[in-house]
Amino acid sequence: MKMPVHLTMLLFFISMSISKAQTNYTESEVPFFEVPNPLTTFKGETISTNTAWEKSRRPELHAFFRENVYGRVPENLKIDSYNILEQDHNALNGKAKRTQVELTFTKNNKELSFTILLYLPKHVKNTAVFLGYNFYGNHTITEDESVIISTAWTDNNKEFGIENNTLTAASRGKRTNRWAIDKIIDAGYGLATIYYGEVDPDKNDFSDGIHHLLYGENQNQPKPDEWGSIAAWAWGLSKAMDYFETNPEIEATKVIAFGHSRLGKAALWAGANDQRFAGVISNNSGCGGAAMSKRKYGETLAVINQRFPHWFCTNFKQYNNNEEALVVDQHQLLALIAPRPLYVASAEEDRWADPRGEFLSAKYASSVYELYGKKGIGDMEMPSTNLPIHNTVAYHIRTGKHDVTDYDWEQYIKWANIHLR
């Protein structure tokens, strides 16, 4: 017998209240654990060269994350077509070119499309680009009235005027604070963004989004080792890269995957999977992103898998309240991005995302970067707030809460100037 919706929601909120009441925010209560060494294989062999890393250690780590954390993509699905929906070479008061391009995928008589909003500076050829998802539609990142409003399912948000899971003009420009478009364009970079709900709606329902195009006969959800939503969103970033390689205005070898919060998790996994990305930025990505799971600080695996059961593959749930059984931790995910530039950013008030756990991941991943002669994080002590480290492995913790700010973008641009220009 199916449980009434109101009772299901009541039990959910009770369980979440209990989980949050038990949340650890005290550093002295972080359990002792052995940090899995990125440079020691599962068989105990020591890795001392970047060649050995690439031939032996990297593949086994990547396979573990693919099969036990994020889930594997069942098969390669290529772009069936792309269609320029709209273009303007005098956008943003004449200093940028705007393109809205729709990518379409077909399989098993099913179809999915998502739209990339692309701004490129007019004065730069072969532009390097920041690519990232947004949470509430491309039209929310700008006041630009020419930006198309998505028809995809959207989580309701009273503050943004979103009701009945439908986007309208009422939400236009509601997230301009998170996207420093003028700063990015003025610095000579392009910005590309996608509404993540067009790739896979952020709800525990695998009957829509990209997943259902790749189901086998009588299948209605991913297999235990197949992709959850984070892997689907990462897949979408790689498909955007496929398009960028066809666009002569974009320097496809200089595309930086960016993401905030759950979309920071997706950016990290995209960078680990797809070595075409020139760099990766994780902004407050927390549990299942940059933060170390074994610390059990702030959000834990049990909480995230209970609250968002669709994000990771089913196999990952075996580690709920069982982090000590993991033979990996998130610093090894970051190491999979080496030797490409990596930026991990935290916020002082965002204890749920475990800023110290994010910092330590960047620190412990640095040993792999050192195999390539790249400079990572050398100190075990976190830097002071608003004092960024702009090495190949970069880090900052800023004042403020779980968000993306102009300060963050200013640091990302400075870092990109050093490592990608």
N, C-alpha and C positions, 0 to 999 in steps of 0.2 A: 504494500500500500504506500502511495506517495505521500510524503510529509507535506502539510500545508506550507505555502511559501512564507507566511508570516512567522510560523514556528521555526522554519529553517533559518530565517534571518535572525530571529531572536537568539537561537543557539549559537549562530555565527558570532554575533556581537558579544555574547557572554564569553565564548571561548577566546575572542580577541582581547577582551578586558582582562581575563585571567593571564593570557600570554604577556600583555603589556605590563601587568602588575608584577610579573616575574622577570621582566627585562632587566638585564644587568647594565648599569651605567657606572660601575665602580671598577677602576683599573685593577685594584688589588684583588678583585674577585674573578678576574680573568683566569681560567684554568691553565695549569701548566700543560704544555704540549710541545712535541718536537716538530720543528718547522721542516716540512719535506724539502729536501735539497734539490733544486732544479738541475744540479749537475751530478746527480747520482741516479742511475737508471733503476727501474723496478727490480732488476737482478743484482743491484749493488755495485755496478761498474761506475767508475769515475769518468766524467766527461771533462776533458781539458782543452779541447780545440773547438772552433766553430764548425769545422767539418764533421766532427763526431756528434756535435749537438744536432746538426741538420740531418744526418744519416740515421742516428740512433735515438737520441733522447727526445727531440722535438716530435717525431712521429708518434711515439708511444704516449706522450703527454696529450697531444692533440686527440688521439684516438680515445683516450679515457674521457676527456671532457665531452667529446662528440657523443659517445655511447652512454655515458652515465650522468651527465649534467644537462647539456643543452639539447641533445638529440640530433640524430643524423637526418639530413635531407634525403628522402627516398630515391630521388633521381634528379638529373639535371633537367631543368626546364628553361628553355631559351625564350627570348622575347619573340612573340609572334609578329608584332608590329608596333611601331611607335608613330604617334600622330601629334603634330604641332597644333595645339588648340588655340594658341594666341601668342603674339609677339609684339613687342614695342621697343624700338631702339632709342626712345627718349623717356625712359622710366626714371623714377626717383628724381624729379626735377631736372631731367636731362642728362644725368651723369651715369646712367646704367642702361643696359639692355635687359629686358625681361622676356623670358620664354616660359611658357607652360606647355609641357609635353606629356602626353599620356602613353604609358607603356602597357601593352596588352599581352596576356598569356592565355593560351587555350590548351586544354587537355581533356580527353574523355568527354567531349561534347559540353565542357564547362569553360567558363571564361572569367578572368579577373583582370581588372585594370587599376593602375594607380598613376597619379599625376605628380610630376616633379615641377616645383616652382623654382626657377633659376634666375638669379640676378648676376650679371657680369659687368664689371667696370668698362666703360667705353674706351678708356685711354690705355688699356692693357691688352696685348695679344697673348694667346696661349695661356689663359688664366689658371692659376692654382685656385682650388675650390674647397671650401668647408661644406661638407655634406652631413646633414642630420635630420632626424625626424622631429615633427612637432606633435603636440598632444590633442589639439582641437581644430585642426584644419589649417591649410596654407593661408587662408584669409585672416587668420588670427594674429599672424606675426607682423602684419603691416596694415597701415591705413589705406593702402593702395586699393582703390575700388575696382580695379580691373582684375584682381585676383579672384579666381573662380572658387565658389563655395562647394565643398564636397557634399555628395549625397550619401556618403557611407554612414553606417551606424556610429553614433557617438555617445559617450557617457553623458548623462545629464549634468548640468552645472548651472545652478540658479544665478550665481554671480555673473556668468557669461550669457545669460538669457537662453540657455540650451534646454529645451523641453522635448519630451517624446522622442529622445535619442536622435534628434534632427538638428542639423546646423542651419542657421539663418544669418542674415546680415546683422542681427543684433550682436553677434560675437565678433564682428570684424574688428581687428586691431586690439583685441583683448590681451594678447600676449606680446605686444611690441617690446615690453620691458625685458624680455628674455633674448631678443634677437637684435644685436647692435648692427643693423644692416648698414647704416651710414658709415660707421667706423670700419666695417669690413670692406666695403666698396672703396672708401677713401684710401685704405691701405693697399689697394690693388688686388684684392682677393675677390673671388666670386662666392656666392652663397647659394646652395641648393637645399631645398627642404621638401619633405614628403609627409603627408598626414599618415601616421602609422596605422590608423584604423582602416585605411584602404587596403593595406597589405594583409593585415589580420586584425579584426576587431578585438579589443582588449576585454574579452569576457570568456568565461569557461564554457565555450561552445565551439567545437571543432567542425561544425557543419557549414561554416562559411569561411571567408578568408581564403588564403592560398592553399591550406591543407587539403581541402576536399577535392581539389583538382588532381591530386596525386594518390587518392585512395585506390586500393585494389578492390576486387569484387567483394561485396558484402562488408566492406570496411566503413566505419563511421567515426573513427578516432585514430590518432597515431598509435603505433605499436609502442611498447615500453621504452625502446631505444630510439624512437623517432622524434622528430622536432616538436618542441613546444613553441609558444609564441615568440619568445626571445630569439630562437633560431630562425623563425620565419621572418622576423624584422631584420635580422642580420642578413638573411638571404636577399631581402628587398634592397638593401644597401649595395650588395654586389651586383644586382640587376641594374641599378642606377649606374654603376661603374661600366657595365656593358654598354649602356647608352653613351656615356661620356666618351668612350673610345671611338665612337662614330662622329662626335661633334668636334670639328676642327678649331672651334673657339676655346675649347677647354684643354688644358695640359693634363691629360689623364694620368700621367705619372706623378702628379702633385695634387692628389685629392686626399683630404684629411677627413676621416670618419669622426664625427662628433656626436655625443649623446649625453643627455641629462637623466639622472635617476634610472628608471627601468630601461630607458633608451640609451643610457650610458653602458648598461650591461650588453645591449644589442650591438653597440659600436665596438666594444671590446671583442665580442665573439666574431663580429664581421672582420675585424683586423686580424684576428688569429686564423680565421679561415682563408681569407683572401689577401694574399701578399701584394696585390696590386695597390692597396691603400698605402699611401706614402707616410701616413702617420695616424695616430688615434688619440682622441681626447675623451677622457672619462670625467664627467662632471657630477660629483655626488652620487656615484653609481651604487655604493653600498653593498649589501648582502647579495651574493650571486654575481657581483660585478667586481670592483676592485678590492673590497674589504675582505679580510681573511676570515674564513668561516669558523676555524677552530677556536677563535677567540671568544665566541659566543657572547659578543658585546653588541648591545642594540638589537637590531633585527636578526633573528636566527633562521636557520634552514627550516625548522619546524613551522615557524610563524609564516615565513614567506610562501612555503609550499601549501600551507593551509589557507592562507588568504588569497593567493593567486595560483591555484593548482594547475593552471594552463601554461604558465610561463616556462617551466622546465620540463624535461622528459620525465616520464613516470619513474624510470630507474632512479632518479635523483631523490625520490621520497624515502628510499631505504636509509638515507642519512639523517632523517628527521630525529632530533635529539640523539644523534649518533655520529656527530662530526668526527669523533676520534677514529672512526672506521675509514674515513676518507684517506686514500693514499696520496692525495694531492691537496693543494689549497690554491687560493686565487692568485697568489703571486706567480704561480706557474702558468696561469692563463696569461698574465701580463708578459711573462717571458716569451710566450709564443709570438709576440709582436716584434721581438728583437730581429735585426738591429735597427728597425725603423723607429723614428721618434715617437715617444709615448708621453702623454701628459695626464697626470692624475690630480684632480682638484677636490678639495673638501671645504666644508663650511663649519665654522666654530660651533654654531648652535645646532648643527645637524647630527646630534649624537646617535640617532636611530641608524644612520649610515656608517657609524664608527670611523670617524676621521683618522684615528691612530691606526686602525686596521687597514685603511686605505694607504696611509703613508708607509706602513711596514711592508705591504705588498710591493710597492714601488721600490723600496729598499732591497727586499730579498730577490726581486726580479733582476736587479742591477748586475748580479754576478754573471748572468748570461750576456748582457750587453758588453761587459768587460772582455768577453771572449773576442768581440769584434773591435776592440779598441775604443768603444764608446763610453762616455762618462755617464754614470747613473747617480744614485743617491749613496753618498759615502758615510753618512752619519746616522746613528740609531736614534738620535734626538730629533724630534720634529722641529721644523723652522718656526719662528714666531709668526703670528698672524700677519698677513699682508706683506710677507717677505719671501717672494717666490724663488724657487730653484729652477733655472732654465737650462738644465743639462739635456742631453738626449733623452734621458728619463727625467721628466720635470715634475714638480709638485708645488702646490701652494695650498695653504689653508687661509681663508679670508674670514673676516668678521661677517656675521649675518647668518641666515637660515638656509634651508634646503631650497635652492633657487639657482637661476643663472643671471648674473649681473653684468653691467658694463665693465666692472673690474675684471671679471673672469675673461671676457672677450679681449680686453686690452692685453692681458697676459698671454692669451693664446696667439694673438697676432704678433707680439714681440718674439715669442718662442718660434713661431713659424718662420718669421724673418731670419732667424738664426739658422734653423735646421733644414728649411726647405727652399730657401731662395738661393 
